[in-house]
Amino acid sequence: MTALLDVAGVTVRFGGLTALSDVTFNVQSGEIVGLIGPNGAGKTTLFNSLAGLTRPTEGRIVFGGAQMKGLRPHRIARHGMTKTFQNTALFPGMSLRDNVVIGALCRASLKDARGIADECLAKVGLLKDADSDVDDLTFPQKALGEVARALATGPKLVLLDEVMAALTPTEMTAIMASLRALRDRDGITLMIVEHHMRAIMELSERILVLNFGKLIANGTPQQVSADPQVIAAYLGSSHAAH
């Protein structure tokens, strides 16, 4: 089966610092794939490389059969791969709807973009808040607003960068349900960077583990949680599979 996303030998250097080193993996259409690792492991650099915000020094990124390396972020988004931001990057002083409209303009006229925006807000349970100023939203609402804006671009794959940071367990459960629905109902493939281990283990069918810019594990949650390298680098002995 041809992978939706095929990453081979991706290396990113910033001067003398190697942020990613020979990272290779693929993602199949319809998967939910987690990405974990210690702070500074290269997770956000990898997502930025996939989304066109950082240009890899070496390697290839093939998405939907097309080469993405070197394309600008808006071109990659039009191919169907987009990301959310770790620190929510909604435009201040604007309504939630208008923020999502901006994402829809990637593929639609202004007239059609409003309808797309409302559809995407409804998918994440925020249509009732569409007219709210984003400055007045709670953090969970802003996180879901980021997801709605990403959905408005018409993606096949969404890269979710810590959308569950600073959430209560109840809020996390609700967002996890929304993310599962995006895959199960809408067929959207998800890659998720997340520090909440409960969320990543429950949501992901497969987990990639980065450490010092290198991919040290790629397997099911059960395989990864029992991997001695992963336990030593990130999880700690309390997370070892029993």
Buried (B, 14 or more C-beta within 10 A) or exposed (E): EEBBBBBBEBBBBEEEEBBBBBBEBBBBBBBBBBBBBBEEBBBBBBBBBBBBBBEBBBBBBBBBEEEBBEBEBEEBBBBBBBBBBBEBEBEEEBBBBBBBBBBBBBBBEEEEBBEBBBBBBEBBBBBEBBEBEBEEBEEBBBBBBBBBBBBBBBBBBBBBBBBBBEBEEEBBBBBBEBBBBBBEEEEBBBBBBBBBBEBBBBBBBBBBBBBBBBBBBBBEBEBBBBBEEBBEBBBEEEBEEE
